[in-house]
Amino acid sequence: MKKKASSSIKLVFTCFIATSLLFSSNTQMFAETTTPSKITNVEQYLQHLTKQDRDRIHNHQEVGVPHKYLSPTLDTVSNKPVNIIVQFTQDPAITDVKKNAEIGETLTLSEASKKVEESHQNFKKKIGQAKKAAPNLEIRKEYRHSFNGVAMTVPAKDVQTLLSMEGIKAIWEDIQVSVEPPVPENEETQTKNTSPALDSIAHIGATKLHDEGITGKGLRLASLIQG
């Protein structure tokens, strides 16, 4: 295998994946911020966490009560365009079918798919109406399968308006994250690394989160690959 010590691995993640490891969904709207997100490492995330944020994280790990969620580092006051992921309250079809089955209710996949499509149509109608006052609302991508929602580019000041709409569960910041792989000091060091998983945990700074009791326990994580 060829090694390129100077190469960087660039991974594109939607922010709702990254922040789901750090922040709770059982929260009301976070306070507005005038600074767009420029957080690039765990230390900066921890510096931005308030006591209330930490309480929400730990409470989520224990109870996980769903409420509307807004990425806490998202700019919501300026006129600058921001990329976001809007999650609908309506679950994807397969998820909806399984949830109904768990409580003894019958819902066909066709019926669930129709509900998903209706959630998109209803949202588009609301966006059409909102465009009269905020013309720069743009839907870039639609999701219906493992996740139900849309990717958008909107003026930051309109984010709160979107979140207040009926049928919206969460708004996540959509950002690109670049990670450079660790460069081994020598071949001997690399040979002794018997657990790549442990090395990765230390490399991304997760041990600092673990020290604060933030382990992600109780969270459900989904990965959306947009190619």
DRENDO-1510 file (C-alpha; in Angstrom, 1 decimal, always signed):
<recs>
REC; n; res; u; v; w
REC; 1; MET; +0.0; +0.0; +0.0 .
REC; 2; LYS; +1.5; +3.4; -1.0 .
REC; 3; LYS; +1.7; +6.0; +1.8 .
REC; 4; LYS; +1.6; +9.7; +1.2 .
REC; 5; ALA; +2.6; +11.4; +4.4 .
REC; 6; SER; +1.7; +14.8; +3.1 .
REC; 7; SER; -1.7; +13.8; +1.8 .
REC; 8; SER; -4.9; +14.8; +3.7 .
REC; 9; ILE; -8.1; +12.9; +3.9 .
REC; 10; LYS; -11.1; +15.1; +3.3 .
REC; 11; LEU; -14.3; +13.8; +4.6 .
REC; 12; VAL; -17.6; +15.6; +4.0 .
REC; 13; PHE; -20.1; +15.2; +6.7 .
REC; 14; THR; -23.4; +16.9; +7.3 .
REC; 15; CYS; -23.2; +18.7; +10.6 .
REC; 16; PHE; -26.2; +16.8; +12.0 .
REC; 17; ILE; -23.9; +13.7; +12.0 .
REC; 18; ALA; -21.0; +15.4; +13.7 .
REC; 19; THR; -23.0; +17.3; +16.3 .
REC; 20; SER; -25.2; +14.4; +17.1 .
REC; 21; LEU; -22.3; +13.0; +19.0 .
REC; 22; LEU; -22.0; +16.2; +21.0 .
REC; 23; PHE; -25.3; +17.8; +21.5 .
REC; 24; SER; -28.8; +16.7; +22.7 .
REC; 25; SER; -31.9; +16.7; +20.7 .
REC; 26; ASN; -34.0; +17.2; +23.9 .
REC; 27; THR; -33.6; +20.9; +23.9 .
REC; 28; GLN; -35.4; +24.1; +22.9 .
REC; 29; MET; -33.7; +26.5; +20.6 .
REC; 30; PHE; -30.2; +27.5; +21.6 .
REC; 31; ALA; -29.3; +31.1; +22.0 .
REC; 32; GLU; -28.6; +32.9; +18.8 .
REC; 33; THR; -25.0; +33.6; +17.9 .
REC; 34; THR; -23.5; +36.3; +15.8 .
REC; 35; THR; -20.4; +34.3; +14.9 .
REC; 36; PRO; -20.6; +31.7; +12.1 .
REC; 37; SER; -19.2; +28.3; +13.0 .
REC; 38; LYS; -15.4; +28.1; +12.7 .
REC; 39; ILE; -14.9; +25.2; +15.1 .
REC; 40; THR; -12.3; +22.8; +13.8 .
REC; 41; ASN; -11.4; +20.6; +16.8 .
REC; 42; VAL; -12.8; +19.1; +20.0 .
REC; 43; GLU; -11.1; +21.7; +22.2 .
REC; 44; GLN; -13.0; +24.5; +20.5 .
REC; 45; TYR; -16.2; +22.6; +20.9 .
REC; 46; LEU; -15.6; +22.2; +24.6 .
REC; 47; GLN; -14.8; +25.9; +24.9 .
REC; 48; HIS; -18.2; +26.8; +23.4 .
REC; 49; LEU; -20.2; +24.4; +25.6 .
REC; 50; THR; -22.1; +26.1; +28.4 .
REC; 51; LYS; -23.2; +24.4; +31.5 .
REC; 52; GLN; -26.7; +24.2; +30.0 .
REC; 53; ASP; -25.3; +22.5; +26.9 .
REC; 54; ARG; -23.4; +20.0; +29.0 .
REC; 55; ASP; -26.6; +19.3; +31.0 .
REC; 56; ARG; -28.5; +18.7; +27.8 .
REC; 57; ILE; -25.9; +16.3; +26.5 .
REC; 58; HIS; -26.0; +14.2; +29.7 .
REC; 59; ASN; -29.8; +14.3; +30.0 .
REC; 60; HIS; -30.1; +13.1; +26.4 .
REC; 61; GLN; -27.9; +10.1; +27.2 .
REC; 62; GLU; -30.3; +9.2; +30.0 .
REC; 63; VAL; -33.8; +10.1; +28.6 .
REC; 64; GLY; -33.6; +11.3; +25.0 .
REC; 65; VAL; -36.9; +13.2; +25.0 .
REC; 66; PRO; -37.4; +14.6; +21.5 .
REC; 67; HIS; -37.9; +18.3; +20.9 .
REC; 68; LYS; -36.9; +20.8; +18.2 .
REC; 69; TYR; -33.2; +21.0; +17.8 .
REC; 70; LEU; -31.0; +23.8; +16.4 .
REC; 71; SER; -27.2; +23.4; +15.9 .
REC; 72; PRO; -25.8; +25.7; +18.7 .
REC; 73; THR; -22.9; +27.1; +16.5 .
REC; 74; LEU; -25.1; +28.0; +13.6 .
REC; 75; ASP; -25.3; +31.7; +12.6 .
REC; 76; THR; -28.9; +32.8; +12.9 .
REC; 77; VAL; -28.8; +36.6; +12.9 .
REC; 78; SER; -26.7; +37.8; +9.9 .
REC; 79; ASN; -27.7; +38.1; +6.3 .
REC; 80; LYS; -25.0; +35.7; +5.1 .
REC; 81; PRO; -26.1; +32.5; +3.4 .
REC; 82; VAL; -25.7; +29.3; +5.5 .
REC; 83; ASN; -26.0; +25.7; +4.4 .
REC; 84; ILE; -28.3; +23.7; +6.6 .
REC; 85; ILE; -30.0; +20.3; +6.8 .
REC; 86; VAL; -33.7; +20.5; +7.7 .
REC; 87; GLN; -35.1; +17.3; +9.4 .
REC; 88; PHE; -38.9; +16.7; +9.2 .
REC; 89; THR; -40.9; +15.3; +12.1 .
REC; 90; GLN; -42.3; +12.7; +9.7 .
REC; 91; ASP; -40.0; +9.6; +9.9 .
REC; 92; PRO; -38.7; +7.8; +6.7 .
REC; 93; ALA; -41.2; +5.2; +5.5 .
REC; 94; ILE; -39.4; +2.1; +6.7 .
REC; 95; THR; -38.8; +3.7; +10.1 .
REC; 96; ASP; -42.4; +4.7; +10.4 .
REC; 97; VAL; -43.6; +1.1; +9.6 .
REC; 98; LYS; -41.3; -0.4; +12.2 .
REC; 99; LYS; -42.3; +2.2; +14.9 .
REC; 100; ASN; -46.0; +1.4; +14.3 .
REC; 101; ALA; -45.3; -2.3; +14.4 .
REC; 102; GLU; -43.6; -1.9; +17.8 .
REC; 103; ILE; -46.9; -0.5; +19.3 .
REC; 104; GLY; -49.1; -3.0; +17.6 .
REC; 105; GLU; -50.3; -0.8; +14.8 .
REC; 106; THR; -50.3; -1.8; +11.1 .
REC; 107; LEU; -48.9; +0.6; +8.5 .
REC; 108; THR; -48.1; -0.5; +5.0 .
REC; 109; LEU; -44.9; +0.7; +3.3 .
REC; 110; SER; -47.0; +2.4; +0.6 .
REC; 111; GLU; -49.0; +4.3; +3.2 .
REC; 112; ALA; -45.8; +5.4; +5.0 .
REC; 113; SER; -44.2; +6.5; +1.7 .
REC; 114; LYS; -47.2; +8.6; +1.0 .
REC; 115; LYS; -46.9; +10.3; +4.4 .
REC; 116; VAL; -43.2; +11.1; +3.6 .
REC; 117; GLU; -44.1; +12.5; +0.2 .
REC; 118; GLU; -46.8; +14.6; +1.8 .
REC; 119; SER; -44.3; +16.0; +4.3 .
REC; 120; HIS; -42.2; +17.2; +1.4 .
REC; 121; GLN; -45.1; +18.7; -0.5 .
REC; 122; ASN; -46.3; +20.5; +2.6 .
REC; 123; PHE; -42.8; +21.9; +3.3 .
REC; 124; LYS; -42.5; +23.1; -0.3 .
REC; 125; LYS; -45.8; +24.9; +0.0 .
REC; 126; LYS; -44.6; +26.7; +3.2 .
REC; 127; ILE; -41.3; +27.6; +1.5 .
REC; 128; GLY; -43.3; +29.0; -1.5 .
REC; 129; GLN; -45.3; +31.2; +0.9 .
REC; 130; ALA; -42.2; +32.2; +2.9 .
REC; 131; LYS; -40.4; +33.3; -0.3 .
REC; 132; LYS; -42.7; +36.3; -0.6 .
REC; 133; ALA; -40.9; +37.7; +2.5 .
REC; 134; ALA; -37.6; +35.8; +2.1 .
REC; 135; PRO; -36.9; +35.2; -1.6 .
REC; 136; ASN; -33.5; +33.6; -1.0 .
REC; 137; LEU; -34.7; +30.2; +0.3 .
REC; 138; GLU; -33.2; +27.5; -1.8 .
REC; 139; ILE; -33.7; +23.7; -1.5 .
REC; 140; ARG; -30.5; +22.0; -2.7 .
REC; 141; LYS; -31.2; +18.3; -2.0 .
REC; 142; GLU; -34.2; +16.2; -0.9 .
REC; 143; TYR; -33.9; +13.1; +1.4 .
REC; 144; ARG; -36.6; +10.5; +1.8 .
REC; 145; HIS; -35.1; +7.1; +2.7 .
REC; 146; SER; -32.7; +6.7; +5.6 .
REC; 147; PHE; -33.5; +10.4; +6.6 .
REC; 148; ASN; -36.5; +12.6; +5.8 .
REC; 149; GLY; -35.7; +16.2; +5.1 .
REC; 150; VAL; -33.9; +18.6; +2.8 .
REC; 151; ALA; -30.6; +20.4; +2.4 .
REC; 152; MET; -31.0; +24.1; +2.0 .
REC; 153; THR; -29.0; +27.4; +1.6 .
REC; 154; VAL; -30.8; +30.2; +3.3 .
REC; 155; PRO; -29.9; +33.6; +4.8 .
REC; 156; ALA; -28.8; +33.0; +8.4 .
REC; 157; LYS; -31.6; +35.3; +9.8 .
REC; 158; ASP; -34.3; +33.1; +8.3 .
REC; 159; VAL; -33.2; +29.9; +10.1 .
REC; 160; GLN; -35.4; +30.6; +13.1 .
REC; 161; THR; -38.4; +31.1; +10.9 .
REC; 162; LEU; -37.8; +27.7; +9.3 .
REC; 163; LEU; -37.4; +26.0; +12.7 .
REC; 164; SER; -40.7; +27.5; +13.9 .
REC; 165; MET; -42.6; +25.9; +11.0 .
REC; 166; GLU; -44.9; +23.0; +11.8 .
REC; 167; GLY; -43.5; +19.6; +10.8 .
REC; 168; ILE; -39.8; +20.6; +11.4 .
REC; 169; LYS; -37.9; +18.5; +14.0 .
REC; 170; ALA; -34.4; +19.9; +13.7 .
REC; 171; ILE; -32.1; +22.1; +11.8 .
REC; 172; TRP; -28.4; +21.0; +11.5 .
REC; 173; GLU; -25.5; +23.0; +10.2 .
REC; 174; ASP; -24.2; +21.5; +7.0 .
REC; 175; ILE; -20.4; +21.9; +6.9 .
REC; 176; GLN; -17.3; +20.3; +5.4 .
REC; 177; VAL; -14.8; +18.8; +7.8 .
REC; 178; SER; -11.3; +18.0; +6.8 .
REC; 179; VAL; -9.2; +15.6; +8.8 .
REC; 180; GLU; -5.5; +15.0; +8.3 .
REC; 181; PRO; -4.3; +11.5; +9.2 .
REC; 182; PRO; -1.6; +11.1; +11.9 .
REC; 183; VAL; +1.9; +10.6; +10.5 .
REC; 184; PRO; +3.8; +7.7; +12.3 .
REC; 185; GLU; +7.2; +8.7; +13.6 .
REC; 186; ASN; +8.7; +5.6; +12.1 .
REC; 187; GLU; +7.9; +2.1; +10.8 .
REC; 188; GLU; +8.4; +0.6; +14.3 .
REC; 189; THR; +5.9; +2.9; +15.8 .
REC; 190; GLN; +3.3; +2.0; +13.2 .
REC; 191; THR; +4.0; -1.7; +13.7 .
REC; 192; LYS; +3.3; -1.5; +17.4 .
REC; 193; ASN; -0.1; +0.1; +16.8 .
REC; 194; THR; -2.2; -3.0; +17.4 .
REC; 195; SER; -5.5; -1.1; +17.7 .
REC; 196; PRO; -6.3; +1.5; +15.0 .
REC; 197; ALA; -9.6; +2.2; +16.6 .
REC; 198; LEU; -7.9; +3.4; +19.8 .
REC; 199; ASP; -5.5; +5.4; +17.9 .
REC; 200; SER; -8.4; +7.1; +16.0 .
REC; 201; ILE; -10.2; +7.9; +19.2 .
REC; 202; ALA; -7.2; +9.7; +20.5 .
REC; 203; HIS; -6.5; +11.4; +17.2 .
REC; 204; ILE; -9.9; +13.0; +16.9 .
REC; 205; GLY; -9.8; +14.2; +20.5 .
REC; 206; ALA; -12.7; +12.0; +21.6 .
REC; 207; THR; -10.8; +11.1; +24.8 .
REC; 208; LYS; -11.3; +14.7; +26.0 .
REC; 209; LEU; -15.1; +14.2; +25.6 .
REC; 210; HIS; -15.0; +10.9; +27.4 .
REC; 211; ASP; -13.2; +12.6; +30.3 .
REC; 212; GLU; -16.3; +14.8; +30.7 .
REC; 213; GLY; -18.7; +11.9; +30.5 .
REC; 214; ILE; -19.7; +12.6; +26.9 .
REC; 215; THR; -19.6; +9.2; +25.3 .
REC; 216; GLY; -22.5; +9.2; +22.9 .
REC; 217; LYS; -24.2; +6.5; +24.8 .
REC; 218; GLY; -27.9; +6.3; +24.0 .
REC; 219; LEU; -27.6; +8.1; +20.7 .
REC; 220; ARG; -28.6; +6.8; +17.3 .
REC; 221; LEU; -26.3; +7.7; +14.5 .
REC; 222; ALA; -27.0; +7.7; +10.8 .
REC; 223; SER; -24.5; +8.3; +8.0 .
REC; 224; LEU; -25.8; +9.9; +4.8 .
REC; 225; ILE; -23.4; +9.7; +1.9 .
REC; 226; GLN; -24.1; +12.3; -0.8 .
REC; 227; GLY; -22.1; +11.5; -3.9 .
</recs>
